[in-house]
Amino acid sequence: MLVIENQQHYDETVAFAKNVGLYDDPGNKNNALANRLAYLEKYGGKDEDGADRTRVRLFRDFAPHSFGFVIERKTTADEWARLFEGGLLYHGPHDGNGSGAGPTFAVTLEPTAGWSIHT
């Protein structure tokens, strides 16, 4: 389950991704925004009764066109407990394609144009 905590930022980021051809790009599938969002949404799977085992809270990150996230799981007491957190970061020419430069300050193993999950 994906919980969007800043709908305006989400909508603007999706529009940006579509505008630059990186929303649902078959040639760049691993770094396309739609693919990365789907991966996060399905993380953890479902219980036997079809209920979500985890939820992902998605919020605005300080880096342009990027998100922070928290993945939580349902406890036996039917409460949400934090598993871990990370970022769904947009890389491109503005940050040296994931070289560790600002404004993302995050490194990818290969030069990247698109979104990458960092934990």
Wavefront OBJ file of the C-alpha trace (Angstrom):
o trace
v 0.000 0.000 0.000
v 1.342 3.393 -0.993
v 0.393 6.353 1.214
v 1.106 9.673 -0.490
v 1.671 12.345 2.150
v 2.170 15.280 -0.232
v -0.196 14.907 -3.191
v 0.942 18.144 -4.842
v 4.615 17.085 -4.872
v 3.615 13.620 -6.099
v 1.527 15.055 -8.953
v 4.280 17.516 -9.932
v 6.908 14.753 -9.929
v 4.738 12.443 -12.057
v 4.121 15.313 -14.501
v 7.874 16.032 -14.630
v 8.668 12.349 -15.252
v 6.121 12.178 -18.086
v 7.433 15.428 -19.564
v 11.029 14.137 -19.732
v 9.988 10.658 -20.917
v 10.997 8.831 -17.732
v 7.629 7.915 -16.261
v 6.976 4.610 -17.994
v 10.020 4.275 -20.262
v 10.413 0.690 -21.609
v 14.050 1.425 -22.516
v 14.836 2.588 -18.994
v 12.480 0.285 -17.096
v 14.529 -0.064 -13.895
v 14.773 3.701 -13.426
v 11.325 4.734 -14.690
v 9.263 6.425 -11.977
v 6.189 4.210 -12.478
v 8.314 1.060 -12.092
v 10.003 2.282 -8.902
v 6.668 3.349 -7.364
v 5.157 -0.049 -8.196
v 8.133 -1.808 -6.617
v 7.729 0.160 -3.388
v 3.969 -0.336 -3.345
v 4.307 -4.128 -3.623
v 7.208 -4.409 -1.171
v 6.369 -6.994 1.480
v 3.431 -8.517 -0.362
v 0.094 -9.473 1.126
v -1.160 -11.794 3.850
v -3.180 -14.911 3.053
v -6.398 -12.901 3.479
v -5.209 -10.344 0.882
v -4.412 -7.604 3.410
v -1.230 -5.595 2.912
v 1.698 -6.749 5.054
v 3.421 -3.403 4.660
v 2.677 0.179 3.779
v 4.979 2.767 2.271
v 4.587 6.373 3.396
v 5.903 8.584 0.593
v 6.809 12.220 1.280
v 8.733 15.104 -0.277
v 12.543 14.915 -0.163
v 14.852 17.933 -0.258
v 16.308 16.827 -3.614
v 14.390 17.916 -6.734
v 11.735 15.486 -8.043
v 12.567 13.052 -5.232
v 10.784 11.372 -2.347
v 11.643 10.085 1.070
v 9.825 7.004 2.283
v 9.179 4.942 5.390
v 8.209 1.291 5.100
v 6.067 0.016 7.947
v 4.642 -3.420 8.714
v 1.494 -4.449 10.531
v 2.119 -5.890 13.988
v 0.128 -8.612 15.727
v -1.498 -5.775 17.708
v -2.785 -4.417 14.355
v -0.534 -1.341 14.546
v 2.047 -0.062 12.052
v 5.717 -0.403 13.072
v 8.634 1.130 11.186
v 10.835 -1.337 9.279
v 13.194 1.064 7.517
v 13.345 4.279 5.565
v 15.029 5.549 2.454
v 14.700 7.714 -0.600
v 13.331 7.431 -4.108
v 15.760 9.858 -5.686
v 15.824 11.419 -9.122
v 19.245 11.328 -10.769
v 20.315 13.074 -13.932
v 22.638 15.786 -15.200
v 21.767 17.984 -12.196
v 23.622 15.605 -9.812
v 26.259 14.116 -12.101
v 23.934 11.174 -12.872
v 24.289 9.776 -9.371
v 27.938 10.708 -8.781
v 27.316 11.732 -5.177
v 27.174 15.427 -6.029
v 24.460 17.763 -4.832
v 21.613 18.250 -4.739
v 20.924 14.538 -4.074
v 24.262 13.668 -2.412
v 23.646 10.013 -3.301
v 25.755 7.594 -5.311
v 24.659 5.044 -7.897
v 26.907 2.219 -9.123
v 26.401 3.260 -12.734
v 25.499 6.656 -14.195
v 21.733 6.990 -13.871
v 19.041 9.067 -15.525
v 15.830 8.405 -13.643
v 14.749 7.275 -10.197
v 16.706 5.028 -7.873
v 15.794 3.578 -4.485
v 18.300 4.301 -1.712
v 18.094 2.828 1.796
l 1 2 3 4 5 6 7 8 9 10 11 12 13 14 15 16 17 18 19 20 21 22 23 24 25 26 27 28 29 30 31 32 33 34 35 36 37 38 39 40 41 42 43 44 45 46 47 48 49 50 51 52 53 54 55 56 57 58 59 60 61 62 63 64 65 66 67 68 69 70 71 72 73 74 75 76 77 78 79 80 81 82 83 84 85 86 87 88 89 90 91 92 93 94 95 96 97 98 99 100 101 102 103 104 105 106 107 108 109 110 111 112 113 114 115 116 117 118 119
